[in-house]
Amino acid sequence: MILTIACAVAMQAAPLVIDVKGAPPAPSPGAPELVTSGEATYVARCQMCHGKDGNADTPVGRAMKPPPQRFTDPVWQSRVTDAEIKKAILEGGAAVKKSPAMPAFKDFAPTGVDHLLAYIRSLRAPAAIVTVMAGDNVTTHSAPVGPGGSARVVVPNVTGAVTVMGVKDERSLPYCTVDVPEAAGATVTCAAK
């Protein structure tokens, strides 16, 4: 179910700020023993490009064009399937229309891939994800969830009519309704049901 809330925003470009209260934490990545085992593989084979924390902010990663995937990106984490991640690991980046610099690790046993997948999933940050439609332009925005389940999602340069199509958790489940006032630079609060 996607929540649709329409609002008119003055023509002056201004950010729309959505304060989210009671956002759920990131879903569990899997059994702790899988995550621990996957971390050892990640350090040996992935960390050089994707970074220790999954942010892809390493000297090697910064030099790559296109850059390696940031595993901490909540939008990517919510959109990519486990099957796509496994395919990238086993067949390389080009197999999933990503960077051909990502090598194929065909030597992984199926359990090794499952463990690495569990670790990659553990790197996702809890986030509130908002999809916004302004005219014909649809954008997705996210913000990290802080203590107590709070998040602030800032949608920059909002002009004209805006539709907030849904405020969702990382499993793409709506968890609140937003009533957006008709004002440029509006700040609205979304409280979990």
Wavefront OBJ file of the C-alpha trace (Angstrom):
o trace
v 0.000 0.000 0.000
v 1.407 3.391 -0.985
v 0.159 6.519 0.735
v -0.632 9.392 -1.597
v -0.875 12.884 -0.190
v -1.049 15.862 -2.547
v -0.068 19.376 -1.617
v 0.566 22.664 -3.355
v 3.839 24.396 -2.584
v 4.565 28.010 -3.499
v 6.578 28.514 -6.694
v 9.701 29.650 -4.817
v 12.247 26.817 -4.557
v 12.543 25.737 -0.940
v 13.177 22.456 0.855
v 10.353 20.287 2.099
v 11.329 18.867 5.498
v 9.661 15.724 6.800
v 10.316 14.887 10.444
v 9.682 11.186 11.005
v 8.922 9.933 14.505
v 8.823 6.269 15.500
v 10.655 4.902 12.437
v 11.435 1.189 12.732
v 15.032 -0.063 12.876
v 16.649 -1.768 9.894
v 15.502 -5.346 9.413
v 17.768 -8.032 10.822
v 20.494 -9.097 8.356
v 20.362 -12.718 9.432
v 21.905 -15.048 11.947
v 24.888 -13.495 13.784
v 27.147 -16.443 12.905
v 26.485 -15.829 9.171
v 27.302 -12.132 9.557
v 30.525 -12.905 11.455
v 31.657 -15.442 8.864
v 30.715 -13.080 6.031
v 32.726 -10.264 7.606
v 35.951 -12.289 7.301
v 35.281 -12.824 3.591
v 34.349 -9.146 3.140
v 37.609 -7.975 4.760
v 39.641 -10.298 2.522
v 37.881 -9.630 -0.781
v 35.669 -6.532 -0.689
v 36.981 -4.010 1.828
v 39.700 -2.598 -0.447
v 37.075 -1.101 -2.784
v 33.869 -0.965 -0.729
v 35.525 0.214 2.509
v 35.637 -1.134 6.038
v 32.225 0.318 6.882
v 30.675 -0.214 3.410
v 30.759 3.482 2.430
v 33.104 2.863 -0.556
v 35.276 5.738 0.652
v 38.703 4.206 0.081
v 41.630 5.369 -2.087
v 40.890 2.520 -4.516
v 37.148 3.211 -4.481
v 37.591 6.955 -5.064
v 39.792 6.234 -8.088
v 37.222 3.935 -9.722
v 34.819 5.189 -12.390
v 32.049 4.397 -11.717
v 32.671 4.145 -7.982
v 31.921 0.935 -6.069
v 28.488 0.484 -4.535
v 27.978 2.042 -1.098
v 26.461 -0.784 0.949
v 25.301 1.697 3.602
v 22.961 3.388 1.082
v 19.451 2.654 2.414
v 17.766 3.318 -0.947
v 20.053 0.812 -2.706
v 19.581 -1.683 0.141
v 15.790 -1.394 -0.155
v 15.772 -1.835 -3.944
v 18.375 -4.526 -4.593
v 17.375 -8.154 -4.174
v 19.447 -10.865 -2.534
v 19.576 -12.627 -5.910
v 21.088 -9.519 -7.571
v 23.758 -9.217 -4.885
v 24.634 -12.911 -5.209
v 24.815 -12.580 -8.997
v 27.190 -9.601 -8.698
v 29.407 -11.579 -6.314
v 29.515 -14.720 -8.452
v 29.470 -13.186 -11.955
v 30.934 -9.706 -11.440
v 29.565 -6.189 -11.751
v 28.937 -6.313 -15.490
v 26.476 -9.198 -14.978
v 24.157 -6.839 -13.068
v 24.809 -3.750 -15.230
v 27.277 -2.286 -12.745
v 30.997 -1.598 -13.022
v 32.978 -4.177 -14.993
v 35.804 -3.489 -12.511
v 33.879 -5.607 -9.984
v 35.445 -9.058 -10.424
v 33.542 -12.333 -10.473
v 34.207 -14.609 -7.506
v 33.233 -17.904 -9.096
v 35.165 -19.854 -6.467
v 32.632 -19.108 -3.701
v 30.704 -22.051 -2.331
v 26.962 -21.319 -1.983
v 27.296 -21.025 1.797
v 30.136 -18.516 1.374
v 27.909 -16.322 -0.788
v 25.106 -16.524 1.791
v 27.491 -15.466 4.565
v 28.865 -12.553 2.536
v 25.314 -11.493 1.641
v 24.376 -11.501 5.349
v 27.339 -9.240 6.111
v 26.523 -6.837 3.241
v 22.922 -6.638 4.491
v 24.227 -5.899 8.021
v 25.885 -2.712 6.711
v 22.595 -0.992 5.893
v 21.799 1.919 8.099
v 18.287 2.204 9.500
v 16.574 4.837 7.361
v 13.334 6.546 6.593
v 12.735 6.534 2.833
v 10.425 9.024 1.108
v 9.334 9.031 -2.533
v 8.258 12.453 -3.828
v 6.678 13.454 -7.148
v 7.046 17.076 -8.286
v 5.559 17.476 -11.777
v 6.916 14.577 -13.850
v 10.006 14.187 -11.665
v 9.947 11.312 -9.133
v 12.765 11.229 -6.588
v 13.600 9.045 -3.611
v 15.162 10.508 -0.496
v 16.373 8.929 2.709
v 17.706 9.911 6.083
v 19.320 7.873 8.846
v 17.161 6.926 11.808
v 18.523 8.248 15.079
v 17.834 7.387 18.700
v 14.172 6.889 19.469
v 13.288 6.252 15.829
v 13.568 9.870 14.652
v 14.673 10.938 11.188
v 14.622 14.165 9.202
v 14.188 13.768 5.453
v 14.992 16.949 3.515
v 13.746 17.204 -0.069
v 15.697 20.111 -1.626
v 14.400 22.742 -4.044
v 10.689 21.983 -3.851
v 8.580 24.062 -6.232
v 5.043 23.770 -7.546
v 2.683 20.934 -6.675
v 4.269 18.085 -4.728
v 2.914 14.619 -3.992
v 4.460 12.649 -1.153
v 3.878 9.121 -2.429
v 4.830 7.332 0.735
v 7.003 7.412 3.781
v 8.322 3.875 4.149
v 10.691 1.742 6.107
v 13.458 -0.244 4.379
v 11.107 -3.130 3.641
v 9.008 -0.654 1.581
v 6.167 -0.836 4.091
v 4.352 2.449 4.752
v 4.265 3.240 8.443
v 2.672 6.655 8.685
v 0.536 9.259 6.960
v 1.824 12.745 6.164
v -0.426 15.789 5.881
v 1.651 18.330 3.944
v 0.610 21.981 4.313
v 0.502 24.269 1.294
v 3.655 26.298 1.906
v 7.183 26.650 0.531
v 9.752 25.427 2.975
v 7.150 23.401 4.855
v 8.120 21.168 7.752
v 5.743 18.307 8.477
v 5.820 15.571 11.100
v 5.081 11.948 10.341
v 4.354 9.811 13.399
v 4.298 6.032 13.167
v 0.865 4.478 13.506
l 1 2 3 4 5 6 7 8 9 10 11 12 13 14 15 16 17 18 19 20 21 22 23 24 25 26 27 28 29 30 31 32 33 34 35 36 37 38 39 40 41 42 43 44 45 46 47 48 49 50 51 52 53 54 55 56 57 58 59 60 61 62 63 64 65 66 67 68 69 70 71 72 73 74 75 76 77 78 79 80 81 82 83 84 85 86 87 88 89 90 91 92 93 94 95 96 97 98 99 100 101 102 103 104 105 106 107 108 109 110 111 112 113 114 115 116 117 118 119 120 121 122 123 124 125 126 127 128 129 130 131 132 133 134 135 136 137 138 139 140 141 142 143 144 145 146 147 148 149 150 151 152 153 154 155 156 157 158 159 160 161 162 163 164 165 166 167 168 169 170 171 172 173 174 175 176 177 178 179 180 181 182 183 184 185 186 187 188 189 190 191 192 193
